[in-house]
Amino acid sequence: MNMGQRHLVIAYTATILIHLVYLGYVAVKARGAKKE
Amino acid sequence: MKLWRWLWLVVTLGVLAEGFRVALFVVPSDAQQGNVARIIYYHVPSWAGMGLFFAINLACSLVYLAVRNRNHALAMKADSLAVASAEMGVVFCFIGLVTGSLWGRAVWGIWWTWDARLTSTLVLWLIYVAYLLLRRFAAGPQMRTLAAVMAIFGYLDVPLVYMSTRWWRTQHPAPVFGGAPGSGLDPSMMPAIWWNLAGWLMWGIFVASLRYVSEYRTQKAEQDEALKSLEFAPAQAQMAGGR
Protein backbone atom coordinates (compact mmCIF):
# COMPACT_ATOMS: atom_id res chain seq x y z
CA MET A 1 0.00 0.00 0.00
CA ASN A 2 1.54 3.34 -1.03
CA MET A 3 1.16 6.61 0.85
CA GLY A 4 -1.82 7.77 -1.26
CA GLN A 5 -3.81 4.60 -0.61
CA ARG A 6 -2.90 4.69 3.09
CA HIS A 7 -4.12 8.27 3.40
CA LEU A 8 -7.31 7.39 1.52
CA VAL A 9 -8.08 4.59 3.98
CA ILE A 10 -7.26 6.80 6.98
CA ALA A 11 -9.49 9.60 5.63
CA TYR A 12 -12.46 7.25 5.11
CA THR A 13 -11.97 5.66 8.52
CA ALA A 14 -11.63 9.06 10.21
CA THR A 15 -14.83 10.29 8.55
CA ILE A 16 -16.83 7.33 9.79
CA LEU A 17 -15.28 7.40 13.28
CA ILE A 18 -15.95 11.12 13.79
CA HIS A 19 -19.57 10.64 12.77
CA LEU A 20 -19.92 7.66 15.12
CA VAL A 21 -18.39 9.57 18.03
CA TYR A 22 -20.89 12.39 17.49
CA LEU A 23 -23.73 9.88 17.18
CA GLY A 24 -22.67 8.50 20.58
CA TYR A 25 -22.79 12.00 22.06
CA VAL A 26 -26.28 12.51 20.59
CA ALA A 27 -27.42 9.19 22.07
CA VAL A 28 -26.14 10.20 25.53
CA LYS A 29 -27.94 13.54 25.26
CA ALA A 30 -31.15 11.80 24.13
CA ARG A 31 -31.01 9.45 27.12
CA GLY A 32 -30.50 12.41 29.47
CA ALA A 33 -33.43 14.30 27.92
CA LYS A 34 -35.73 11.27 28.30
CA LYS A 35 -34.91 10.98 32.01
CA GLU A 36 -35.92 14.63 32.52
CA MET B 1 -37.48 6.18 17.80
CA LYS B 2 -40.36 6.76 15.42
CA LEU B 3 -41.00 4.51 12.41
CA TRP B 4 -40.15 7.17 9.83
CA ARG B 5 -36.77 7.67 11.48
CA TRP B 6 -36.00 3.95 11.24
CA LEU B 7 -37.01 3.97 7.57
CA TRP B 8 -34.91 7.08 6.96
CA LEU B 9 -31.93 5.40 8.69
CA VAL B 10 -32.26 2.23 6.60
CA VAL B 11 -32.43 4.19 3.33
CA THR B 12 -29.52 6.40 4.44
CA LEU B 13 -27.30 3.42 5.27
CA GLY B 14 -28.19 1.88 1.90
CA VAL B 15 -27.24 5.09 0.05
CA LEU B 16 -24.01 5.37 2.05
CA ALA B 17 -23.08 1.75 1.28
CA GLU B 18 -23.72 2.30 -2.41
CA GLY B 19 -21.71 5.54 -2.25
CA PHE B 20 -18.82 3.67 -0.65
CA ARG B 21 -18.93 0.96 -3.33
CA VAL B 22 -19.12 3.41 -6.23
CA ALA B 23 -16.42 5.69 -4.81
CA LEU B 24 -13.89 2.98 -4.11
CA PHE B 25 -14.56 0.26 -6.66
CA VAL B 26 -16.54 1.65 -9.61
CA VAL B 27 -15.39 5.12 -10.71
CA PRO B 28 -11.91 5.43 -12.23
CA SER B 29 -9.00 6.82 -10.23
CA ASP B 30 -7.65 10.30 -10.95
CA ALA B 31 -5.21 10.41 -13.88
CA GLN B 32 -2.67 12.56 -12.00
CA GLN B 33 -3.15 11.80 -8.30
CA GLY B 34 -4.23 8.17 -8.42
CA ASN B 35 -6.37 6.64 -5.70
CA VAL B 36 -5.76 9.32 -3.08
CA ALA B 37 -8.01 11.68 -5.05
CA ARG B 38 -10.95 9.47 -4.03
CA ILE B 39 -10.86 11.41 -0.74
CA ILE B 40 -12.88 14.01 -2.67
CA TYR B 41 -15.95 11.75 -2.38
CA TYR B 42 -15.94 12.32 1.40
CA HIS B 43 -14.27 15.74 1.44
CA VAL B 44 -16.82 17.54 -0.79
CA PRO B 45 -19.97 16.10 0.89
CA SER B 46 -18.55 17.24 4.23
CA TRP B 47 -18.32 20.82 2.98
CA ALA B 48 -21.81 20.58 1.49
CA GLY B 49 -23.08 19.32 4.85
CA MET B 50 -21.30 22.12 6.66
CA GLY B 51 -22.84 24.70 4.31
CA LEU B 52 -26.33 23.26 4.71
CA PHE B 53 -26.28 23.02 8.51
CA PHE B 54 -24.67 26.41 9.13
CA ALA B 55 -27.33 27.92 6.83
CA ILE B 56 -30.05 26.19 8.90
CA ASN B 57 -28.38 27.53 12.04
CA LEU B 58 -28.48 31.06 10.58
CA ALA B 59 -32.15 30.76 9.60
CA CYS B 60 -33.11 29.41 13.04
CA SER B 61 -31.13 32.16 14.80
CA LEU B 62 -32.95 34.81 12.78
CA VAL B 63 -36.33 33.20 13.55
CA TYR B 64 -35.42 33.00 17.25
CA LEU B 65 -34.49 36.69 17.40
CA ALA B 66 -37.67 37.65 15.53
CA VAL B 67 -40.17 35.71 17.65
CA ARG B 68 -38.52 35.25 21.07
CA ASN B 69 -40.77 37.81 22.80
CA ARG B 70 -43.98 36.91 20.94
CA ASN B 71 -44.08 33.18 20.37
CA HIS B 72 -42.16 31.18 22.98
CA ALA B 73 -43.05 27.79 21.54
CA LEU B 74 -41.72 28.64 18.08
CA ALA B 75 -38.67 30.37 19.59
CA MET B 76 -37.84 27.24 21.58
CA LYS B 77 -38.14 25.06 18.49
CA ALA B 78 -35.96 27.44 16.47
CA ASP B 79 -33.34 27.59 19.21
CA SER B 80 -33.27 23.79 19.58
CA LEU B 81 -32.81 23.37 15.84
CA ALA B 82 -30.08 26.04 15.88
CA VAL B 83 -28.09 23.99 18.43
CA ALA B 84 -28.58 20.73 16.52
CA SER B 85 -27.58 22.25 13.18
CA ALA B 86 -24.56 24.07 14.62
CA GLU B 87 -23.22 20.85 16.13
CA MET B 88 -23.78 18.93 12.89
CA GLY B 89 -22.09 21.71 10.92
CA VAL B 90 -19.09 21.66 13.27
CA VAL B 91 -18.78 17.88 12.79
CA PHE B 92 -18.88 18.19 8.99
CA CYS B 93 -16.42 21.11 9.06
CA PHE B 94 -14.01 19.11 11.24
CA ILE B 95 -14.20 16.13 8.87
CA GLY B 96 -13.54 18.46 5.93
CA LEU B 97 -10.44 19.81 7.68
CA VAL B 98 -9.16 16.33 8.62
CA THR B 99 -9.73 14.75 5.19
CA GLY B 100 -8.27 17.84 3.50
CA SER B 101 -5.18 17.67 5.69
CA LEU B 102 -4.68 13.97 4.89
CA TRP B 103 -5.13 14.69 1.20
CA GLY B 104 -2.72 17.63 1.38
CA ARG B 105 -0.03 15.51 3.03
CA ALA B 106 -0.23 12.95 0.24
CA VAL B 107 -0.36 15.43 -2.66
CA TRP B 108 1.42 18.60 -1.46
CA GLY B 109 3.72 16.90 1.05
CA ILE B 110 2.44 19.07 3.93
CA TRP B 111 -0.30 18.61 6.53
CA TRP B 112 -1.25 22.27 6.70
CA THR B 113 -0.52 25.67 5.23
CA TRP B 114 -1.83 29.08 6.22
CA ASP B 115 -3.44 29.89 2.88
CA ALA B 116 -6.73 31.77 2.47
CA ARG B 117 -9.03 28.73 2.11
CA LEU B 118 -7.58 26.67 4.93
CA THR B 119 -7.22 29.57 7.35
CA SER B 120 -10.71 30.97 6.74
CA THR B 121 -12.16 27.46 7.20
CA LEU B 122 -10.28 26.94 10.46
CA VAL B 123 -11.53 30.33 11.68
CA LEU B 124 -15.08 29.31 10.72
CA TRP B 125 -14.77 26.08 12.69
CA LEU B 126 -13.41 27.97 15.71
CA ILE B 127 -16.27 30.50 15.52
CA TYR B 128 -18.89 27.75 15.70
CA VAL B 129 -16.99 25.90 18.43
CA ALA B 130 -17.02 29.20 20.37
CA TYR B 131 -20.77 29.45 19.67
CA LEU B 132 -21.30 25.99 21.20
CA LEU B 133 -19.03 26.82 24.15
CA LEU B 134 -21.01 30.01 24.75
CA ARG B 135 -24.21 27.98 24.83
CA ARG B 136 -22.64 25.44 27.15
CA PHE B 137 -21.06 27.75 29.73
CA ALA B 138 -22.89 31.10 29.61
CA ALA B 139 -25.73 31.41 32.10
CA GLY B 140 -28.77 33.63 32.32
CA PRO B 141 -31.79 34.42 30.20
CA GLN B 142 -29.81 36.36 27.59
CA MET B 143 -27.63 33.40 26.61
CA ARG B 144 -29.86 32.27 23.73
CA THR B 145 -30.15 35.80 22.35
CA LEU B 146 -26.38 36.26 22.53
CA ALA B 147 -25.85 32.90 20.81
CA ALA B 148 -28.26 33.81 18.01
CA VAL B 149 -26.47 37.12 17.41
CA MET B 150 -23.13 35.34 17.42
CA ALA B 151 -24.44 32.81 14.89
CA ILE B 152 -25.39 35.62 12.51
CA PHE B 153 -21.92 37.18 12.73
CA GLY B 154 -20.31 33.74 12.50
CA TYR B 155 -22.10 32.95 9.27
CA LEU B 156 -20.41 35.96 7.62
CA ASP B 157 -17.31 33.76 7.30
CA VAL B 158 -19.13 31.15 5.15
CA PRO B 159 -19.19 33.22 1.92
CA LEU B 160 -15.59 34.22 2.66
CA VAL B 161 -14.59 30.54 2.80
CA TYR B 162 -16.51 29.80 -0.42
CA MET B 163 -15.00 32.72 -2.33
CA SER B 164 -11.46 32.42 -0.92
CA THR B 165 -10.18 30.27 -3.79
CA ARG B 166 -11.75 32.67 -6.28
CA TRP B 167 -10.51 35.92 -4.74
CA TRP B 168 -6.97 34.90 -3.78
CA ARG B 169 -4.27 32.67 -5.19
CA THR B 170 -4.06 29.82 -2.73
CA GLN B 171 -2.28 26.54 -2.19
CA HIS B 172 -5.73 24.97 -2.26
CA PRO B 173 -6.75 24.14 -5.85
CA ALA B 174 -9.12 26.36 -7.81
CA PRO B 175 -12.82 25.44 -7.46
CA VAL B 176 -13.66 22.05 -8.97
CA PHE B 177 -17.42 22.69 -8.86
CA GLY B 178 -18.77 25.98 -10.17
CA GLY B 179 -15.28 27.15 -11.15
CA ALA B 180 -13.82 28.44 -14.39
CA PRO B 181 -14.91 27.00 -17.76
CA GLY B 182 -13.45 23.53 -18.18
CA SER B 183 -13.29 22.87 -14.43
CA GLY B 184 -15.14 20.00 -12.80
CA LEU B 185 -14.80 16.26 -12.48
CA ASP B 186 -14.91 13.87 -15.40
CA PRO B 187 -18.56 12.77 -15.89
CA SER B 188 -17.54 9.16 -15.17
CA MET B 189 -16.63 10.22 -11.60
CA MET B 190 -19.83 12.13 -10.86
CA PRO B 191 -21.94 9.15 -9.65
CA ALA B 192 -19.60 8.77 -6.66
CA ILE B 193 -20.09 12.45 -5.79
CA TRP B 194 -23.89 12.24 -6.06
CA TRP B 195 -24.24 9.04 -4.02
CA ASN B 196 -21.98 10.31 -1.25
CA LEU B 197 -23.49 13.76 -1.27
CA ALA B 198 -26.98 12.29 -0.88
CA GLY B 199 -25.87 9.74 1.71
CA TRP B 200 -23.98 12.13 3.98
CA LEU B 201 -26.62 14.84 3.82
CA MET B 202 -29.28 12.26 4.71
CA TRP B 203 -27.07 11.06 7.57
CA GLY B 204 -26.65 14.64 8.79
CA ILE B 205 -30.40 15.24 8.71
CA PHE B 206 -30.99 12.00 10.64
CA VAL B 207 -28.50 12.77 13.41
CA ALA B 208 -29.49 16.44 13.62
CA SER B 209 -33.16 15.47 13.95
CA LEU B 210 -32.30 13.19 16.89
CA ARG B 211 -30.28 15.97 18.50
CA TYR B 212 -33.10 18.45 17.92
CA VAL B 213 -35.59 16.24 19.74
CA SER B 214 -33.37 15.81 22.79
CA GLU B 215 -32.52 19.53 22.93
CA TYR B 216 -36.18 20.48 22.63
CA ARG B 217 -37.14 18.06 25.40
CA THR B 218 -34.43 19.46 27.66
CA GLN B 219 -35.47 23.07 27.04
CA LYS B 220 -39.15 22.16 27.55
CA ALA B 221 -38.36 20.44 30.85
CA GLU B 222 -36.36 23.48 32.00
CA GLN B 223 -39.24 25.78 31.08
CA ASP B 224 -41.80 23.59 32.86
CA GLU B 225 -39.57 23.56 35.92
CA ALA B 226 -39.31 27.37 35.85
CA LEU B 227 -43.09 27.77 35.46
CA LYS B 228 -43.71 25.37 38.33
CA SER B 229 -41.43 27.34 40.61
CA LEU B 230 -43.26 30.54 39.62
CA GLU B 231 -46.60 28.95 40.56
CA PHE B 232 -45.26 28.07 43.99
CA ALA B 233 -43.57 31.41 44.54
CA PRO B 234 -46.69 33.43 45.57
CA ALA B 235 -47.78 30.71 47.98
CA GLN B 236 -44.33 30.60 49.55
CA ALA B 237 -44.31 34.40 49.83
CA GLN B 238 -47.70 34.31 51.60
CA MET B 239 -46.45 31.67 54.00
CA ALA B 240 -43.35 33.72 54.74
CA GLY B 241 -45.49 36.86 55.30
CA GLY B 242 -47.83 35.04 57.70
CA ARG B 243 -45.01 33.96 60.00
Chai-1 contact restraints between the chains, C-beta under 6 A:
chainA,res_idxA,chainB,res_idxB,connection_type,confidence,min_distance_angstrom,max_distance_angstrom,comment,restraint_id
A,M3,B,A106,contact,1.0,0.0,6.0,A-B,restraint_1
A,G4,B,G34,contact,1.0,0.0,6.0,A-B,restraint_2
A,G4,B,N35,contact,1.0,0.0,6.0,A-B,restraint_3
A,G4,B,V36,contact,1.0,0.0,6.0,A-B,restraint_4
A,G4,B,A106,contact,1.0,0.0,6.0,A-B,restraint_5
A,Q5,B,N35,contact,1.0,0.0,6.0,A-B,restraint_6
A,H7,B,V36,contact,1.0,0.0,6.0,A-B,restraint_7
A,H7,B,L102,contact,1.0,0.0,6.0,A-B,restraint_8
A,H7,B,A106,contact,1.0,0.0,6.0,A-B,restraint_9
A,L8,B,N35,contact,1.0,0.0,6.0,A-B,restraint_10
A,L8,B,V36,contact,1.0,0.0,6.0,A-B,restraint_11
A,L8,B,R38,contact,1.0,0.0,6.0,A-B,restraint_12
A,L8,B,I39,contact,1.0,0.0,6.0,A-B,restraint_13
A,I10,B,L102,contact,1.0,0.0,6.0,A-B,restraint_14
A,A11,B,I39,contact,1.0,0.0,6.0,A-B,restraint_15
A,A11,B,T99,contact,1.0,0.0,6.0,A-B,restraint_16
A,A11,B,L102,contact,1.0,0.0,6.0,A-B,restraint_17
A,A14,B,V98,contact,1.0,0.0,6.0,A-B,restraint_18
A,T15,B,Y42,contact,1.0,0.0,6.0,A-B,restraint_19
A,T15,B,I95,contact,1.0,0.0,6.0,A-B,restraint_20
A,I18,B,I95,contact,1.0,0.0,6.0,A-B,restraint_21
A,Y22,B,V91,contact,1.0,0.0,6.0,A-B,restraint_22
A,L23,B,V207,contact,1.0,0.0,6.0,A-B,restraint_23
A,V26,B,V207,contact,1.0,0.0,6.0,A-B,restraint_24
A,V26,B,L210,contact,1.0,0.0,6.0,A-B,restraint_25
A,V26,B,R211,contact,1.0,0.0,6.0,A-B,restraint_26
A,K29,B,S214,contact,1.0,0.0,6.0,A-B,restraint_27
A,A30,B,S214,contact,1.0,0.0,6.0,A-B,restraint_28
A,A33,B,S214,contact,1.0,0.0,6.0,A-B,restraint_29
A,A33,B,R217,contact,1.0,0.0,6.0,A-B,restraint_30
A,A33,B,T218,contact,1.0,0.0,6.0,A-B,restraint_31
A,E36,B,A221,contact,1.0,0.0,6.0,A-B,restraint_32
